[in-house]
Structure formats: C-alpha cells, structure tokens
Amino acid sequence: MGVRLHGVRRTFPDGTVALHGLDLAFETGEFIVLLGPSGSGKTTACRLLAGLDMPSAGRIEIDGIDVTAMPPRLRDMGMVFQNYALYAHKTVYENIAYPLRIRKMSAADIQARVHDIARLLQLEPYLGRKPAQLSGGQAQRVAVARALVWSPAICLMDEPLSNLDALLRVRARTELKRLHRDLGTTFVFVTHDQEEAMTLGTRIAVLRDGRLEQFDAPRDVYRRPATRFVAEFVGRPAMNTFDGDVRAGVFASMGLTVPVPGWPDGPVTLGIRPEQIECATRETPGAIAAVVDVSECVEPDTLLFAKCGDATIIVRAAGDDLSMAPGQHVHLRLPPAALHRFHRETGVRLP
C-alpha cells in the first residue's frame, strides 16, 4: 500500500502555515520516521495522514486512491498518541479490545486477537489491570497493542516514547523494531529525537518549518546531509560548520585555515563531523594548531572543544585521554574526504 502526499499544505485559521506543499512518497512495509524540531510540521503531517485534520491544499493518496476527504474510520490506519489516550475506567483487555468491539467482531474473535497481540507485546500478565496500575513502558505497549489489534495497513505513532525514561526508551525502540519486522505493517513514526530516527527508520523525512529538507535512509541522512540544517540537526554532537571563503585551495574562517584541494574559490560553508577529525602532530601535512578550551569525558570517548583563532572546533576522540587538559596545544587534521560543502546563503549541499 503506497502512500503519496502531493503538494500537501496546511494553513491554520490564524494564518500560520504548518506545511508548505509537502511532497512525500513511501511504500508498503516501510518504517518511515518524520523527524524535526518543534513546529516543523511533523505532527501535522501525521494527523493529515490519519484524517484527523484536513489539508488546505494538495491531496493524499493511498494505494492510488485519493483519500484527502475520506473520514479516519475508512483509511485503515491505527494511531498511537503521545499521551497514549487510554481509557482510565477500562482494563488493559478492554482498552485493546475496544477497536474490535466497535467493528462488531464476535466475542471469540475478540478474545483470540487480544490475546495474540498481548502475547506478542508481553502484556498478558496485565490484561486485568487499569491504566493507572501500569508503568510508562507498559502503558506505551498497551497503546501500541490497541492500534495494531485490528490489523490496520498503516500504524501512525506521534512521539510515543517521549514520556518514557532513557532506559525504557531504548527497550521500547527495540520492541518496536522487532514488532515492525514481525508484522510487516507500515509504520509512520513522529519524533524530534534523532537517535530514535536513526535506529528505527528505514527512511527518515527531515522537516523544518513545514518544509521537507531530506528524505533518505538513515545512513545517507547522516553521511550525506542535503542541507546545513540536516547536518547540524542529526548527530551528537552536531556537525562542525564554519562560514568562510576559499582562495587558491585553502578555506579560511575566523583564523581557521583548512586545505581544500579542488574546491572553487568563493564563499562557502565547510562542515565536518567531530568523530572524523584526527588528532595529529605538528609534522602532519595539513595539520592545524589549536588550543583545548574544554575537555569532556563522554564514555567511552572524549569531547574536545578546541579554539583555532576565533573558531571553535568540536572533536570526538576515541578513548579517555585525560592528558587533553584545558590550555593544552593540540594539532588537528581535517581529512579532505570527510569535508562537506554547503551554499553560504541557501544551506544546500554542494557537490
């Protein structure tokens, strides 16, 4: 079941534009992640897919059928909300069974389906409990079970892990990845957490201010960001970026000079991931001198914030090198193959 969003725009009554003509297409069985900061339009896109909101322009197609004006109940989609929206007065069993009851399934079929999905999500011991008696992770699994028990073609998830603590989030990610593999259902997952996006998605749609910045596999989003925004948003710590100018094969910015053989002269933004910067010696060809400003031990690595002129370079060094004390002089090498070029004005990646 392929999904296509053609020029989908959403303007709210106060004039706020949440989506500017979004074009997005994905196929059956994918795990699509809508990633972006608050206000990027990712939740709006999810609600438009579900039919909980209507686009101001454009159309939405599912398997070649225009569903733009189709009510939610006819779209064959389940949805998990950020707050889970469980019925407090119903047991876990009844919460999961509810979508089947409103579809008037037989009691025997309801019982079989509820126990099947509960077994899959390890919820059988909790079927008699009320939501108030559940942990955050258990409540999250109940919400997922309720969304999937009636076998929708697409499952939409609006930041379902945001209310969990760090350890539970990791466990929940693993469970969702396994569930997607076992069921083969199309998942659309909304998040602002790039770690969730990178670990879960088969493809990631990065949104900013209602516009699509990049739609690619996680590895491509990380290794070949389409814009400066994507480069700085995806990655911990973020990609180093410097505005400067190239003259005769040398990039210069705020006292930082980097050999960039083959780059044309002119203004440009240079980028490099912190983990791709090499600690070198004075004799290393192309090495630049810097002074350690701050050193942070982030096991098992060390983050170095080094000053080169007025520029700050973040280096992620392997190992716990406590010798890198503030004020220490270091030499760094920025490998030409690891450098990224972005247009100074538009932020678009340059070849």
N, C-alpha and C positions, 0 to 999 in steps of 0.2 A: 504494500500500500504506500505509494509515493505521496509525499506532501509537498505542495508548492505554494509559496507566498509570492504573489505578483504585485509589486508596487504598493504594498500594504502601508497605509498611512493612518495614524490615529491622532486626531486633534481634540483636546478636551474643550468643554464649553467656555472656559476662561481664556482660550487661545493657546494654551500650552500644547506644543507638538511633541508627543511621546515617541512617535515613529515617523521617519521621513522616507516613505516609499521603500519599504523593506522588500528585498528580493532574496528568497531563500528556498532551497530545494533539497530534500533528502529522501532516502528510500526505506523500504520495509526492513525492520530488524536492526536499524542503527541506534546507537546511544548518542543522541545529539545533546550537547551542552550549550546553553545560552549564557555566556559569561560577560560580565561588565560591572562597573561600579553602580552605586545607587543613582537612579534617574536615567539609566542608559536605555531603557525601554524593554528590557528582557522579560519582566513580569507582564507587561502589556502585551507583548508578542505571545506569551503563553496563554493569557486569557482570551486573546483573539482566536487562537487555535481551538481553545475549548468551547468557544461560542458564548463565553460569559461577558464578552464585550463585542461591539461591532466596529469594524474599521470605517474611517471617514472616507477612504478611497482605496482602490485596489481590490483584489479578490484572493480567496483561499481555495485551493483545490486539494482534494484527497482522492487518490486513485483516478485522476482525470475528471472528477465530479466537482462542480462549483458548490462549495458548502458555505459561502460567505454569509448567507442569510439563514442557514439551517440552524434550528434550535439545538442546544447542547445534547439533549437526550437522543438525537438521531446521528450524532457524529462518531459513535463507537469509541469514545475516549474516557479513560478514568483519570482522576486528578488527585494529587496529594498536595494539600495546602501547607503553608509554612507553620500554622498553628495546629495542624492535624485535623481540626474541626470534628473531633469525635463526640458522639452523643453521651453526655455525662451520666444520664439515667439508664443507659443500656449497658449490658455486659459486653465483653470483648466479642463473644459469639454473636450477639445481636448486632453489634456495630458492623461486623464483617458480613453478616447475612442480609443486612438492610438492602443493598443494591439488588440482591436476588429476590427479596420479597416484593419489591415494587415492580419487578418484572414478572411477578406471579408464577414463580417456579414452584414445583411441588416440594413438600417438606423433606422428602427423602433426598431429592437432588440438592436442596439447600444444605442439608446436613453433610452430604458427601463432599460438596465443593468447599464448604467452610473448613472441614477437617483436612482436606487436601492442601489448601493454601496455608492453614495453620501449621501443618506438619512441615511444609516447605520453609516457612519463616520461623520455625521453632516457637510457636505460640500456643501449642496445645495445653501446656500447664496453666495458662492464664485465661482460658476461654470463659471461665465463670467470674472473672474479676470485672470491676468497674474501672473506667479510665483513671480515676483518682488513685487507684491502688497500683498503678503501673509506673515504672521508671520512664525516663525520657526515651531511652532506646526502645523499650517495649511499646510505648505509645506510637513511636515512629513506625515500627513494624506493623502495628495494627492498621494504621492509616494506609500503608502500602498494600496490606492484605485486602482491605476494603476496596481499594482502587483496582486491584487485579482479579478479585474473586470471580467476576463475571466475564473474564477473558476479553477485555477491550483490545482493539487493534493497536491503540496508542495509549501510553501512560504518561501523563504530564505531571511534573514534580516541581513545585515552586519553593525553592530553598528549604527542602525537607529536613536538612541536617543542621540548620543554623541554631536550633535550640539545644543541641547536644554538646556535652563537654568534649574536649580534644580526643580523649581515648575512645569514647563512644562513636565519634565521627569517623575515626579510622575503621572501627569494626563495622559500622553501618555502610561505609563505602565498599568494603569487601563483600558484604552481604548483597548489596545492590548489584555489584558487578557479577557475582555468581548467579543472582536471580535473572539478570538480563541474558546471561549465557544459557541458562537452563530453559527459559521460557521463549526466547527468541522474539519477544514483544518489542515494538518500537518505543524507546524511552526518549522523552524530551525533558531535560533537567535544567532548571534555572539556578544559578549561583553567582555570587560575587567572589567566591574563593577560587583562585586559580589552581590551587593544589587539588581541589575536588575535580575541577575541569580536566586537568592533565591526567589524573588517574582513572577517571570514569569514562570520558568521552571517546567514541570512535572518531568523531569530528567535533570541533569547537567553533561556535559562531561568536566572535568577539564584537560586542556592541558598545557604542559610545555616543551619547547624546542622540539616541534614536536612529543611528546610522550603523550599518554593518562595516566594520573595519577589516575583518578577515574571517574566512570560513575554510578551515583546513583541519587535517589530522593534528593531534597534539604535538607531535614531533616537529612538524612543519611550522606550526604557530610559534614554537619556542626557538627553532633554529633559523627560520627564515621569516621573521615578522614582517608583515606587509606594510606596517606604518610604525612611526616612532612611538605612538601611543601603545600599540601592542607590545613593542619591545620593552617598554618601561612598566607595563601593567602585568605582564607574565614573566615570572622569575623572582626568586627570593635569594639574595637581594636583587633589585631591579638591574637591568642593563645600564652600564655607564653610557651616558650620551653627552657629547660636547659639541657646541656650535663653534665653528671656526672657518678657516679658509685654507685651500690647498694652493701651494705655489711650488712649482718645479718638483713635484713628487713628495712634498713634505706638508703634513697637516699641522696647523698651528692654532692654539686656542688658550688664552689666558696663561701663557707661559708654558703650556704643554706642547711639545712638538713630537710628531709621530711620523716615521717614514711610511708613505702610502704609494709605493711604486705602481705606476699605471693609471692613477686617478687623474682626471682632468682638473685643470686649475679652476678655482671659483669657490664660492661659499657652499658649505655642506655641513651636515650633522654627522659626526662619527659616533659609532656605537660599538661596544664590546661587552660580552658577559664577564662578570667578575671572576668566574672559575676558569676562564680562558686566558687570563693574564698570567704570565710566568714571572716568578722571582728569578732574577738574573744576577750577573756580576758587571762590574764596570767595563770589562773587556768584551762583553757580549755585544755583537753587532746590533745596532738599533735600540739598545737599552736606554731607558730614560731614568734620570736621577729623581728621587722623591724622598720625602721625609714622612715617617709614620706619625700620624696625628692621634689616631685611636686604634687600639687593638682589642678585638672582642673574640673570646673563645666560644665558638658555637660548635660543640662536639658533633662530629669528630674533626671539624675544621676550625680555621681561624679566619676571621674577617679583619682585614686591614683597611683603614681609611687613611690614605696617603695623600700628601699635598705635593703638587708639582706646580710651582708658581701659585696662581690663584685657583687652579683646578684641583678638585678632589677626586681621587680615583679609588674605587672600592675593589678590593682584591679578595677572592675567596681562595685561601691557601689550604692545601691538604695537610692534615696533621695539626697537632697542638704545638705550634712554635712559639714558646714563651719568650724567646730571645727578641722577638719583634716588639720592642718597647717604644712608647711614645718618644719622639725626638730622634729615633734611630734613622740613619740614612740607609735607603734601600735602592736597588736598581730593578726596574721592571721592564719586561718586554711584551709588547702588544703584537702578537703574530699577525702578519698581513692577512692570512687566510681566515682569521677569526673576526676581522673588522666588518662592520656593516655601514652602509652609506644611506642617509635619508635626506630628502629635499629639505632645505632650511625653512621654507615657507609652509609647504603643504604637509610635511612629515612623511610623505610617501617614500617607500623603499626605492632606491636607485640601483640599477644593475651594476 
